[in-house]
Structure formats: structure tokens, C-alpha cells
Amino acid sequence: MPTDATRPWKEGEASSERTGRRSVAWIGASIALLAGLSISAVVVRAQRASTAAEARVLFQQHTERLQVDIVKRFDQAVYGLKGANGVFAATHHHVDRDTFRAYVQSRDLPAEFPGVRGFGYAQRVLRPDLEQFVAAEKADNAPEFRVRTAGNAADLFIIKYIEPLAQNYPALGFDLGSDAVRREAVERAIETGLPILSGRIILTRDNVRRYGFIYLVPVFREGSGPTTPAERRTAVTGLLYAPIVATEVLAGAAQQEDDALDFQLSVRSAGNQDEPLFDSTSEIVVGSLGNAPAALNPGTSFREVQQFEIGGRPFTLTATSTPEFDNSVNRLTTWWLGVGGSLISLMMAVTVWLLVAGRARAVAIAEAMTIHLDRLAKVAKGTSNAVIITDTSRRITWVNEGFTRITGYTADEALGRAPGELLQSASTDQVVVQRVREALNAGLGCQVELYNRGKNGLHYWLDMEIQPLHGAAGQLTGFMAIETDISERKTLELKLAEAADALQDLYDHAPCGYYSVDAAGRFLALNNLALHWLGCGLDDVIGQLGPRDFFTDEGRAQFDQNFERFKAGQRIDGMEFDLISRDGTQRRISLSATAVLDAGGQFLRSRSVIFDISETHRIRLQLRGLNVEQEAMLDNDLVGIVKLRNRTAVWKNRALDRLFGYGADELLGQSTSVLYPDVASFEALGAVAYPSLQSGGNFRAQVQMCRKNGELIWIDLSGANLRDTHLHEQESLWMMVDITQIKTYQTQVERAAFHDALTALPNRLLLSDRLRQALAVAAREQHQVAVCYLDLDGFKAINDTHGHEAGDEVLRVVAQRLQSGVRPSDTVARLGGDEFVVALTPVHGRADSLTVLQRLLADIMRPIDLGMGAVVVVGSSIGVALFSADGTTADELLIRADRAMFESKRAGRCGIRFHGGNYVALEGEPPSEAS
């Protein structure tokens, strides 16, 4: 009966317990659902922020590329200006209007320099010399030349040349220094010596006014080499400049970034004010020309403001994202995260319900995990890796045997100590240590590579993974580190990096060009020599241009014809093209290439090698007229080649025997000293060449060498090091080309270029160079130079009476008398006609030079016996200017000496007048016009 009586109570208790468990399950499931939804909301919000951040980074990249593109568009003009500066240097600053026009016409302005109206040269003119300058320009094919200026500045910067002249004619003769904005840029360019961009100016063309700039590059007196602002102001002769139209140079800039942004550009004026310049939404200039700047897309998501400089001028770029860019931001991921998070939360609630219902199963699983952990402990103890367990204060509480094997410390020595205190040294990277410390402070794990020191003092590399340890309640109980010794791997990586650096150095300094192209024929990589031959920077060509862009039309056709076959796997060997660089330099190259294919046989890239064979090609062209046997022989034996061991010939080709006149094996085993004029020249070349070869470089020089019969010949000599053995036997390879005829022709050309054909005296060019040198020495040593301008008196009558051959004979006699009457340090030159210049250096005042000139004048006036039997007499009117009393430059001294000569001639023939001084007549009767 009692049993029956208690049964309903037990059943009720069991039912109540089941009901309680169901309530707990529902509560747990509800909490899990709410927590999951909360976490999903946080993740969705974080994802939305991450998406916005990625879009902002992408927008910033667009803005930065736009800034780089704007700078590049403006700076393109500098290349043209520097090219013009090269023309000035190549002609020793003797550039006339036709030369300057030829240079500008050689460039494709619309294609090479978009937005550039032309190139010009503004010469610095002192105000007292203005009339003389205008007269000279009118004489130089510009009869309508006139100067437009304002103010009374001491110097003017007058536009002397501007090309194309047809569209820039109004600028000719304009004084850049008369405008405040332009003068400020001119003075900055002179003081810095750098290309300078002016402030915003107004340019007019076809009655349309547009904002623009001028880019200025200073031109300094040849050989001056100024380094300070004061020296540059003294040495400047003028400025090359380029007018730039803002709208034309900036057109299409925004489209370069796939219409991801709109932008406005403003420029800082001399008054430190930002002046609006350009608005990409309408591609017009904004500001006072009638187009007020509008706000850039006020409803857009992103806005960037960047400040930068072009040619020393500050610019401000304001960019905003376009609706197209805003719409491209991917928000679909955020939506899916929300949906996924909700589903996961629901699954978590179901899981909690199942966990409460399956508690017994969880206990069984826990017991199984305990067994598993015990197995892991055994693995940790027996593994070859080091395992360290620390408490929350990061003190070691347990280590395995692998720790002792790697570090040398036993467990007793390590327990209770901090790993960093025990194992780190001054060589340990503290940046990595700080990263580990920050992760542990946050209770997180990390994986790093660390350089530690063992007990024996030796260092080793570790790949270390640290994970936090948590108790049953989830609290942090310590950390576990698993360390793998990677010292051997690090050593291999270091050797691999050194080998890669060595290969890269060989790649960049190879005597040939290397490059690779993709399937579209665009460059993927180039070495330094290939870039030098193209005349471009790496960023100018990678992914944008290919080798065919630098070939002639014939080369492009040949490239197109063979490229498809090449991509199919065929090899190219020795294919020749004419390569034209950006600066117009043309060279003949030989191309060899192999195709790199993937596993499916598809073209990936090329491995291409190019050699400069310009000289070989030139020689082949000269030999076309020879017969087949001669051509084959010259192709194989044109260049003398010899292999040396310790400067003794161990191998040579037939061309070397023929070049120096030796028999077939006569040079083998001999020292190359037999090929030099004397022992001194042999030893001198060795002292210069072999240190260069031993340092890994090549050597090339033009030297005079000796044939077997004693004849001296000029050789273009180039050598490369082969090896340096342990026995100190150095091997090198040398190539020799006979350039004797070239040297002879070069000497004749130089002689013709710098000497008068009739008298053999220096001409105007050589006189200018010698005056420049003499004035530099005089300024340095504080002495004077006398520049004397001579014009013969009575010469016209001789020409008219006896003919031009008699006149030429008189000029030759006068030249010989002047040359014999001066010192080796002096210079006698003929300018043309019956005009001569004598430069006396050094001299000490007027009296010193007057003595020499009176003697020269007396020699000139001695009778001359002509070949035809007649006897004639000529005199000379002489004008003198002294450095530095009458001028500091060669041009100033020649002009003032010329003026003094005309004053001497007006005062009476056969006299001497100093600039600003009295007239001195020679005693005796001057020759009449009838003499």
C-alpha cells in the first residue's frame, strides 16, 4: 500500500523535473538566439564599415594616380626644354633662329607635349644693351622684331625665339620680366637653377583667353657651372620656356581613372592664395574668366584633398567620387552576412536545446576529450619541437624534452623564468617581440619567427606559434608555445636571397639588353641597359608599350610577321631591327628570344636578349660592294680578338694577325707589350684597365698601338675579365678595331671647323673658346687681358687694283706677321674679310699692351712683295678693350674693342684707340687708298 501511495508523487516529481528541463532548454535557446542575432548585427555593421573603408582606400588610390598623371602631364614640357638646352650645349651656345626652329620642328608637339603651345628662348639683356640687341635680331632674319616691355628694371628677359612662330608670333619680343607673375618665376628659376612653373597667367590665341602657365629652364654661360644663387644670377644668359594651356594639358585626366572621380584643381599664387584653375565636370578653366567654380558632387560618399608641387609651384587637388563609383561599392556581402547570421543564430538556439536534452552524451564526450588530451600531452612530451607552457604572468610552468634539445636549458633551469629573459639577446628583433607582447596582453595567439640565443651562446631561428589556454569556465589560465627550429631554412633563404641579388645585379649590368613581353607584345620587365637604349623610365613602358613601338616601319612589319609564330613556341635567333629611342637616337640591334609556355602550351611571356650591333651593321653596309669571299672573310675576321693570361696571348683570331702584321702563330705566347709603342704606354694602360676589370667592370679606350713594322695605328680597344684563379692567373678577352682613318678624318674636321681656311689662323669659334679660357684664368689670377680688334687700312684698294688673289696673299702675309709678333700665350684670329683679333694675355695695363700693338702695327706697315711683282703697303686701325675694366665677358670685350676700332679709323688711319681712352697714331705716313 505505501508503495502504491508514493507512486503518484514520484511520477509528479519526474514530470516536474522534465518540465523544468524543458523550461531551462527554452530559456537557453532563447538566450542563444538573442546573442546570435546581436552578434550578427555587430558583424553586419563591421562589414558595412569594412566595405566603406575598402572603397575609401580604392578612391584614395584613384586620387593618387590622378595626382601623378597631372604632374606627368605638366612635366612633359621639361623634356622638350632640356632637349633644347642640349642643342645650346652641343653648339657651344651658338644657336641662331634657324637652328632653334629646326629643333622644334623635329618634335611632334601635339603628340609628345599635349597642351604645350611651343618652345621659346628669352635672352637676358641689360637695359644699356637693348638697342644693340634689337639691331642684332633684325639682322638675324627678323626685320620686324621689336621689344614690348614696361617698367625700368636693370635687366630684361626678351623672347628671342618662339616656335612654331605662326601661332605664337604675338609673343616674339615680349619682355617676360615686365610682368610680375612671369618675373617672379624667372627669378626663382635663375636662383635655384631648376625647371620652374610660373603662377597662373592668361594666354590668348584666336581671340580666346585661357588660363595657363609657362615652364622655365635657365640657360647658363658655357663652362660657368654655378652652384650658388649669386653665381647663377651672374652666369645666366637666358631662359628656355614653354607656354602651357591648362585646359588642353588637363583634358581627359578624369577619364584616365575610369570616371571614378570628379576633381577641381587650384594653384597657389605668389600672394599665397589658392586660385581656381580647372573643373573636370565641364573640362573648363574656372575663376575670373567667367566660369565660377561649383561644388563638386555635394551628395557623394568620398572626398579627398591633396596638395603637391609641380615645378616648385604648390597645387591643391580636390576630388570627389562619382555616382558610378558609389554605386560600384559592393553591399551584397553585408546583406548575406545578415541573412547568414540570422540562420546561424537559429541553429545555435536549436543546438542549445539539443545540448540540454543530451547532457549524458556531453558527459561521455567530455570523458573522451580527457583521454584525447592525455594523448596530446604524451605527443607534446615526445615531439622534436619545443613546447612551453606558461602561467598568466608568462612564467614557465612546463617544458618538454624538445625545449632542452633546442635551447640547452633543462626544465629545472627554465621553470619560473620568463622565456624572453631566458632566451632573447640584443640580436633579437624587438619589433617582433613587441608584436608578441601586444597579442599576449590582449589574450590572443600569434605566430612569429624569432632569433633567440641558446645556453651555449649560439643563436638560432624559431618558428613560434603561441596559443592562449583557458579553464573550464573560459578564464585565461596561461599560454602554450610550440617552437620549431628553422635555422637551417633561414640559412638557405639567405643564400637564396644573395644568389637572387647577384643574378639581378648581373641582369641589370649585363652588356646587352634583356626584356620580356606578354602575349599582346607589351613589356613585362626590362634591365637597365634596355631602358637606357629606349630612353624611357620603367613606369613609362611596363604594361603600356612594347618593342615594336620603338622600331621603324620596316621593323614593325618584320616583328608582326614573326610574333605569332614565336608565341606558338618557335625560337628567334639573330633577328635584326633598327631601334629608335625617345630622344631620336637610332641603333641597330640583334634580337634572340625564346617563348615561355604554360603546361597547356599557351604563351606566358618571352625571354628576349638584344645586342647593339650598330657598328657591325655600319661596317657591313660599307662592305656590300666587295665580292662574296671578301664579305664572308670580313664578317668572320673583321675585329681583332685576343685572349690573354697575365697579359700574354694564349689565343687570337686571324684578324689580329692581319691588323698588326704578324704571322699565323707568331703572337701566341708573347707579351702584348710588343703591340704598344713603348713599355711606358703598355704599363700605363695596364694600370688603368686591369683594376677596372678586377672590380667586375669592363674597359674601353681609344689608344695608339704599334704594328710589327713600327707603324703607329689608332685602335678602339675593349676588354672584359674572364676569371681570376687561385694561382693569380688573370684571364681577359680583348677586342681591337682599327680606327686610324676615323681619327685622321676627325683631326681634319676639327681643324677645318676651328681654323680659317685662307690664313690657318683660329676662326671665330676657336677665338671664342680661347677668350673664355683666358678670361677665366685672368679672373682667377687677378691679371688683365687685352682684346684688340684690327681692320686693315688700304686693303680695298689692293683688291680693286691687283685682284682678289693679291688680296688673299696680303691677308696671308699679315696673318704670318701677327702670329710671329706675339707670345705663345697670346691668340691671333681672323674674323673674316680684312678683320683680325689679337688677344694678349697676360698684360699689365694699357702701357704694356700699347708697346706690343705698336710693334705689330709697324710690322704690318712694312712693304709686301706680291708674287705678281708688285709691292704694296697696308696699315691697320686698332681698337682695344681691357678685361676687366672694359667688360667681363668675351662678347662685351669684342663689342667695345670693335667700337674703339671704328673711332680709331674715324680719327685717322694706322692708329690705336683704347675703349674710353685717347687715340695713339703711329709715326710715319699711313698708306692711302691708292697704295
Phi, psi and omega in degrees: 000315180299323180298316178296328183289326184272348184298317179297326180293317180296320179295322178294321179297318179295319178296320180296320180296319178296320179297319179297318180296321178296321178297315178299320180297317179296316180298314180299319180295321180295316179298316179299320179295314180297317180297316180297317179296322179296314179297320178300319179298317179297317180295318178300317180295318179296320179296321178298318178294321179296318179298318179295320180296318178297320178295322179295317178300317179297319179294321177297323177295319176301316182296317180295319178295323177297317179300314179299321181294320179296315179300318181295321180298316180291316185288350179301327181296332183296326180298317179295320180294320179292327174297318177296323178297324176297325176297317178300316182293320184292331181259015182053038175068022174258070182254119177260182185297320180292322178296316181295320180296322180296322179297312184294320180293340178285346181257144177270091188301310182299324184276317184276328187225071179301136178088351180269122182289333183166186177235141181220169178227125178252120182268139176282124183231126174288143185303322178297336183265011188295314183297318179297320179298314181298320180296320180295321180293320177297328179285338181267060174060029178221067186296337182264013183294131174215156186258133174245115182215174178211158180081186182226040180298152182293329179233152179239151176240089191266132179290108183271317178233143171207123182227145356294132187290327185301319183264359179234015187303323181300338183279340184299127179087357180286137179273109179298332182283352181278349178254133187298317183294313181293319180297321179300318179291320179300312183294322178293320179297320180292315183293322183270334186074012186247162172297131184232136176263133181286173170289176182295130178230171179254124177251137183243131177210132182053040180061020176247126182263129181227152174283147178195195182215170166233135177262130187241135173233120183288149176241124184252156181303137185302131178080001183285318179055051184292145180237347180240159178305320181295317179294324180293320179298326180284323187272348186290137176250342180171188180222136168276140183216161179222118174285135185235129177267124187299313185296325182286320182286335182260359183299132176078008182296318183294326181293340177297337180257032175058035178055035180277345184210157166249153182212155170239143182237130176233157184235144180279126181275173178298334178275014177064032177246140176279119181254126179301142185233315190209140178233115186289341183294332178235358183051048177232159174284138180253164177116217191286354179278011174106003180237098182286140181292135179255160178295140182274108172040068185299341182263010184276171188272330189231145180213132180229140175236122180232141178245138182204176182238144171230119180056037179078006182253122181290137176236153175235125181250121177246118184237140174230151181288149178272161176302327179297319179293316180300321181288340182279350180293127186279109177253002182293326181299321180298319181296316180295325177298319179297314180295315181296319179298320179296317179296319179295320179299317178298319178295323178297318180298318178296321180297315178301317178301315181292325180295317180296318181292333184249043183300320181299320179295324179296321179297318179297319179296321179298318178297319178298323179294323178300316178299318180298319179295323178298320177295319179298323178297320179295320178297316180299324182289323185266354183289155177284342176284158176274134177238127181235134173240130179238165173274186183293337176273007175066036172259138185294129176247342179198141173224155177261180182292331177299327177298315180296320181297321184281316188264335185090349181271137175280170179298320181296325180286335185265331186299135178085356181253155177280137180303319180296319179297324185279323194244338184278158179220184179296339181275352180287134182292112183287338176294317178294319179300319180294324178296319177297316182298318180295321179294316181293323177299329179271002181073025183249166174266171178199165176225124184220167170249128189229145180255103185250171179239131180276180181297327181280004178087355179274144180268155179210156179262140179236138164262109190244127174246126182244132178231141177286150176250137182235149177280184181298328181272005179089001181282150180288126180247352180156198181221151176237130180243132175247120188241132178243130179287115182243025183300317181295320178297319180296321178298317178296320179296320179296316179296321179297320179294319179296319178296320179296320178296319179297318178295320179295321178296318177297320180298314185285332185249018178293150180283013178221164180270136175244141172202166173223149180233158177269188184294338178272000179083015179266149183294136171254328180200150176213151173268176188299319183294321178297319177297320178298318179294327179281340182072029184231163170269163184300318182292340182284337189243328186299123178072000184241317183238165177226175182300327182295338178291347182245010178264163171286174179301320178296318180294323179295318179297319179294319179296313181297324182293328186257345188293320181295319176294323179297317180295337179281358175116358180284148179267147177247130179228122170068026176285134187251140177221160167264119182258127181244120182279174181300327181273008176092356179292131182247133176222153177268129181238153174248126185249130170233136186208150172234151181264137175260118183249153176276183183299333180271006179081012178273144182292129176257307182195171178252158166243107190239139178234132178236140179241142175278109180245030183301315182293317178298319179295319179298319180293321178299322179296323180291334185265006182299332183283349181280163179285173187298318182296317180294319181296317179297318180297316182290326178299325184269331189233027184288320185256128176288128182232135179219139175256127185246144168236114186053044176064025174243136184288123175247345174201145177204163177258174183294330181298326180293317177301313181295322182297320184252002174079030180255162177287179190304310183243020187290330183273342183297132180084355180266151172290143180288001176297337179292345181268000183250154181298326181204171182293325182297315180291326175298313182288325181296317179293322178298321181294333180269318190283313190289326172300324178294318179294319182292335179277003178099358181265181174254171179225137177214137180200161173255115187231159176264127182234177191234129174282168182301326181277007178092353180290133179272133178227154176267134183235133167274106190253128176223140184221156177220144180283138178259307178197164177227102187280172178293341179272011179060035175260107184267128178250139179215157180240131185234141176239138185228130178235131180285116180241026183300314181296321179298317180297318180297314179297320180298318180296318180295319180295315180297321179296316180292328184285333189242007180227151178287131186292328184280312188256350184066011176281159173304142176268192185298320181298311181293323177300316180301318181292318181291323176297318180300318179292318182296320180292324178295318178293320180296319179294325182284321185260003174060050171231178186256159174232133178257120176258115189246125182255119184247135173230123186292141175258133178087002184287322182298322181295322178295317179300314183291326186274314188254351178101168185289332178295321176295319178299319178297321180296320178298316181298320180294321179293315180298319179299318180293321180293320178295318182295320182284345184263005181239172181276165176300332181281348181271165180230133173244127182225151174252128181270341183136154181060230178251030181254131178232158174230132175242124177253115181258121180209130358270160172227161181234082177087176184293324184296320180298312181287329181298322180299315181295316184293324178295322178293317179297319181296322177296320178296319181299321186280357175293145182302148181241124178271114180278157180296335181280357179105345181280155176242126182232163179225134173233158174237195180203139170263132189236132172244139186234136172230136184254137170272130006250013184294324184256359180163160183244353179239161180298318181297315180298315183294319180295318180297316184285328174293322178298316179298317180297325179295317178296322177295323177296318182293323177292328182284340183145142185289161177061050178225170182235129176229132174271147178302122180073011183238192184273165179269134179238118181262144178280140179293143182115169183273120177291153179292143178272172179296343180268356182296000000 
